[in-house]
Amino acid sequence: MTIPPSSPTITRTIDARGSFCPGPLMELIRAIREGQVGDVIAVWSADSGSRLDIPAWVSRAGHRLVGINQRDGHDEIVVEKLH
């Protein structure tokens, strides 16, 4: 999936490529807690489990999954904080 050009601007990037489950998700949760409503957070993860874990958590937590992009050797998972 690619983020369309009209997507919100990323306000914070978390480089979790050296971290494995549940590290990338835990880093996202911390960024959500520290952030402001409307923040758009990109998580870079090389852990394939993040493609499932992060969207599932985002849905349960009531935030918005903007998209998942495949990059060179990792995924970029983009989330918008809604509350």
C-alpha positions as a LaTeX table, in Angstrom:
\begin{tabular}{lrrr}
\hline
Residue & $x$ (\AA) & $y$ (\AA) & $z$ (\AA) \\
\hline
Met1 & 0.00 & 0.00 & 0.00 \\
Thr2 & 1.31 & 3.48 & $-0.79$ \\
Ile3 & 0.34 & 6.70 & 0.90 \\
Pro4 & $-1.50$ & 8.94 & $-1.56$ \\
Pro5 & $-0.15$ & 12.48 & $-2.13$ \\
Ser6 & $-3.00$ & 14.00 & $-0.10$ \\
Ser7 & $-1.88$ & 12.22 & 3.08 \\
Pro8 & $-1.05$ & 14.27 & 6.16 \\
Thr9 & 2.53 & 15.39 & 6.75 \\
Ile10 & 4.60 & 13.15 & 9.01 \\
Thr11 & 5.45 & 15.03 & 12.20 \\
Arg12 & 7.63 & 12.36 & 13.86 \\
Thr13 & 9.59 & 9.36 & 12.60 \\
Ile14 & 10.57 & 6.42 & 14.80 \\
Asp15 & 13.45 & 4.36 & 13.47 \\
Ala16 & 12.78 & 0.94 & 15.03 \\
Arg17 & 14.56 & $-1.08$ & 12.34 \\
Gly18 & 16.91 & $-2.63$ & 14.91 \\
Ser19 & 14.07 & $-3.53$ & 17.27 \\
Phe20 & 11.92 & $-6.65$ & 17.22 \\
Cys21 & 8.44 & $-7.45$ & 18.48 \\
Pro22 & 7.09 & $-5.83$ & 20.56 \\
Gly23 & 9.70 & $-3.03$ & 20.38 \\
Pro24 & 8.34 & $-1.07$ & 17.38 \\
Leu25 & 4.81 & $-1.13$ & 18.83 \\
Met26 & 6.04 & $-0.04$ & 22.26 \\
Glu27 & 7.93 & 2.87 & 20.69 \\
Leu28 & 4.79 & 3.90 & 18.80 \\
Ile29 & 2.68 & 3.74 & 21.97 \\
Arg30 & 5.19 & 5.98 & 23.77 \\
Ala31 & 5.14 & 8.47 & 20.86 \\
Ile32 & 1.33 & 8.50 & 20.88 \\
Arg33 & 1.30 & 9.21 & 24.63 \\
Glu34 & 3.85 & 12.02 & 24.27 \\
Gly35 & 2.29 & 13.49 & 21.13 \\
Gln36 & $-0.54$ & 15.88 & 20.38 \\
Val37 & $-3.84$ & 15.16 & 18.66 \\
Gly38 & $-3.24$ & 15.36 & 14.92 \\
Asp39 & 0.37 & 14.17 & 15.08 \\
Val40 & 1.29 & 11.82 & 12.24 \\
Ile41 & 3.89 & 9.27 & 13.27 \\
Ala42 & 5.90 & 7.04 & 10.93 \\
Val43 & 7.39 & 3.87 & 12.36 \\
Trp44 & 10.21 & 2.26 & 10.40 \\
Ser45 & 10.33 & $-1.44$ & 11.20 \\
Ala46 & 12.16 & $-4.43$ & 9.72 \\
Asp47 & 10.14 & $-6.81$ & 11.93 \\
Ser48 & 7.44 & $-8.42$ & 9.77 \\
Gly49 & 5.18 & $-8.77$ & 12.83 \\
Ser50 & 4.79 & $-4.99$ & 12.94 \\
Arg51 & 2.67 & $-5.14$ & 9.76 \\
Leu52 & 0.00 & $-6.95$ & 11.81 \\
Asp53 & 0.62 & $-5.81$ & 15.39 \\
Ile54 & 0.68 & $-2.06$ & 14.83 \\
Pro55 & $-2.51$ & $-1.83$ & 12.70 \\
Ala56 & $-4.35$ & $-4.06$ & 15.21 \\
Trp57 & $-3.30$ & $-1.85$ & 18.12 \\
Val58 & $-4.10$ & 1.36 & 16.21 \\
Ser59 & $-7.63$ & 0.09 & 15.54 \\
Arg60 & $-8.21$ & $-0.94$ & 19.17 \\
Ala61 & $-6.77$ & 2.32 & 20.50 \\
Gly62 & $-8.98$ & 4.46 & 18.24 \\
His63 & $-6.30$ & 6.11 & 16.13 \\
Arg64 & $-6.02$ & 6.10 & 12.32 \\
Leu65 & $-3.74$ & 3.94 & 10.19 \\
Val66 & $-2.72$ & 6.25 & 7.36 \\
Gly67 & $-0.81$ & 3.58 & 5.45 \\
Ile68 & 1.92 & 1.00 & 5.23 \\
Asn69 & 4.70 & 1.53 & 2.71 \\
Gln70 & 7.40 & $-0.94$ & 1.77 \\
Arg71 & 10.80 & 0.70 & 1.79 \\
Asp72 & 14.28 & $-0.67$ & 1.14 \\
Gly73 & 14.42 & $-3.55$ & 3.63 \\
His74 & 11.77 & $-2.23$ & 6.03 \\
Asp75 & 8.19 & $-1.06$ & 6.33 \\
Glu76 & 7.06 & 2.47 & 7.06 \\
Ile77 & 3.83 & 2.36 & 9.06 \\
Val78 & 2.13 & 5.74 & 9.33 \\
Val79 & $-0.38$ & 6.49 & 12.11 \\
Glu80 & $-2.37$ & 9.60 & 12.99 \\
Lys81 & $-3.13$ & 10.32 & 16.66 \\
Leu82 & $-6.86$ & 11.09 & 16.97 \\
His83 & $-7.30$ & 11.68 & 20.71 \\
\hline
\end{tabular}
